[in-house]
């Protein structure tokens, strides 16, 4: 992988993964080209509230794609969970959001083509991204072909590794395999130190990252005897926010 793959002269499109409306505003202030809007990034992102989506429609000046994921954990959904996803996609389509993000797998590690096709059809004119459920598939090359058959527009992937640096060979292979049939949206530990290298060695035209910082809660009164949802007590008084300067610095490194 020493030989640069990309011959692109135009800068990559940068998507920032955020939690809530404040994260969206911070990302667009830093120069994001697009935002992935989620709730609960500690779980890898789940569907944000209707109020959050409406606030984004009112205040966003960049496109945003909304996560449709009913819970954390795996991507093997019950029938009732799947029906809730269909309802969310239809509601988001009717609201007029620019895009939606979802992913469904079969128990054997293949793409659930029936559900992915139905969700994509329900999305209508919206942009459709398959999220990192793709990275949990047993055969990424076949999974990519399955998503193309489902008419999915892009796939978010770290090359089936924890970081894009580790996943470089597969990311480059997926870019070649995809051609102009589907967009490969690269992610996985991207930062200002490595994002240019990843782009050079993979040929990615779109890249995705979160730039987060923990901020102490402004709560003066703190109850030391209870934690919400079984989390550690400190988590109740620590907020995770999008770091605008870090987003801007990483974007600058990617587009240099």
N, C-alpha and C positions, 0 to 999 in steps of 0.2 A: 504493500500500500504506500510505497514511498513516492510513486509518481502521481502528481496532481491529476484528479479526474476532471474537475470543472474547467470549462472554457468560457464560462459565463462572464460577461462584462457588466451586467446589471446587478444591483445589490439584491440580496435575498429578501423575501417578505418575512417579517418578524411577527410572530404571534406570541402574546404573553398570557400565561395561565393565571387567573386571578380568582380571589374569593370575594364575592359581593361587589356592591356598587362602588365603595371606596377604592377597592383594588382596581376596578375598571378605570376610574378617573385618574388614579396614580399612573397606570400603564399608558394611557393615552397622553397624559402630560409629558411622559418621558419619550414619546415618539413611536409607540407601538403602531404597527400597520393594521393589526387585528388583535382581538382579545377572545380568549376562551373563558366564558363566565360560568363559575361553579359556586357551590357551597361546600364547606367542610373539606378543605384540601388535605387535612390530616388523614382523611380516609381515601385520598386519591381523587377527590372531587365527586360530588353528587348533584342532583338537580337543584338549582336555586329556586327561591320562592317566586311566586307570580309578582309580588310587589317589587322584588329586586329586578326582575326582567322589565317590568314597566318603567322603573326608574332608569334603567339602562337605555330603554328606547327614548326616554325624554332627554337624557343627558349625554349619550355617547355621540362622539363625532368621528369615530372609526367603526368599522364593521365589528360585530361580536357574534360568536357562535356559542350556543347555550348547551351545557352538559345535560343529557337526559340519562340519568343513572339513579334508580330508585333507592339504592343502598350501597354501602361499601362491601368489600368481600369479592367473591368470584363473579363471573359473568354468565353463569348458568341460572337463568331466571325461571321462577314458577310461572304458571299461566296467569295468575292474578297480577304478579309483578309486570309481566310482559304487557298485559292489557293497560296497566297504568302508564307504561312507557308510550304505547300507542296514543293514549289520551293526551299525554304531555306534548308529544310531537304535534298532534292536531291543534292543540291550544296555542302552541308557539307559532305554528304556521299561520293561524288565524290572527295572531297578534302582529305578525309581519316582521319577526326577527330575521336577521340575515342568514343564519345557519344553525344547525343542530349537530350534536356530537353524541354518538352512542355505539354500543358494541354488544353482540350476543354470540355466545359460543355453545357448541354441543359438548356433552360430557366427555367425548373422546378427543377434545382439543382441536376440533375443526370449527370453522365459521358456521354459524346457524344461518344458512342461506335463506331459508323460508322467512324467518323473523327479520333478518336484515333487509331482505327485499321488500317485505311489507312495511317496515318502518320507513325505508327510503321512499316508497310510493306514497305513504302518508305525509311525508315532508313536502311533497309537491315541488314547488320551484326553489325551495330552500337549499343552500349548500349543505352537503352531508359529509361528515367526517366519521370514520371509525376510530375510536380511541385506542388506548393501549391494551385493550382486550386482545388486539392483534399480537402483542408480544407474548401472550400466553398460549398461542397456537403451536401445534406440534410440527407443522410444516409451513414455514412462512411463505415459501414460493407458491404453494397451492392456495394458502389463505389469501394471498394477494389476488390471484386469479378469481377466487370466489367473490371477493369484494368487487372486482371489476364486473363480474356477471351480475352482481346485485345493483350495479349502477351507482355505487358509492363514489364520491368525488375525490376524497383524499383519505389517507391513513396516517395516524400518528404513531410513530415507532422510534424506539431507541436501538433498533437492531437486535431485539430480544436479549439485551443485556441491561444491567443497571444503569450504565452510562453510554452515551454516544461514542465516546472514545473507545470503550470496550467493544461496542457494536459496529465499529467502522466498516469492516469487511462486508457484513450483511447489508448495512445501509447503502453502500455503494452498489452492491448487487441488486438491491430493490429498486434503486433509481434507474439502473439500466433496464431491468425487467419491466418497470412501469411505463417507460417511454412517455408518450403523451396520453396514455389511457387513464391514468390516475395520478394524483399528486402524492408524493412522499413528503410528509411533514416530520422532519427530524427533531428529536428531543433527547433528553437524558443527561442531566448534569451539565448542561451548556452554561458557560460563563464567559467573561471577557478574556480569560486566559486561553480558552480552547475553541471558541466558536468559529474563529476564522480557519483554524486547522481542520475542523470537522467539515466545514463547507468545502474547503479546497479538496479534501480527500474523498468526498462523496458525491459532489455535484448537486447537493440539495438546493432547490430553489425556494423552499420555505422551511423556517426553523422556529422552534417553540421552546420556551423556557419560562420558569417562574423565578422571580428574584424577590425573596422574602426576608423579612427581619422580624424578630420577636421584640415586642414592646410591652413594658410593664403596664398593667391595668392602672387606670386612674382611680380605682376604688380605694377609699381611705379605710372603710370598715371591711374587715375580712374575717369570715367565719372559719376557724382552723379545724372545725370538727366535721365538715361535710364536703364532698366533692361530687360534681355532677357526672352521671354516666359512668361511674367507676374510674374516672381519670385521676391522675395524681393531683394533689391539692394545689400545687403551684400552677397547673394548667388553667385553673379557674381565674387566675389573675395574671394571665399572660396572653396577649393578643398577637396574632401573626398578620403582618401587613406587607403589601407590595412596596418595595424599596425603590422609589422613583429614580434617585441618582444611579443606583446599580443597574436598573433597567436601561437607562440612557447610556451608561458606559458600555454595557454588553452589546447594545444595538450598534453603537459607534464602532466597536471592534468587529462586528459581523459585516458591516458595510464599508469598512475601510478599503 
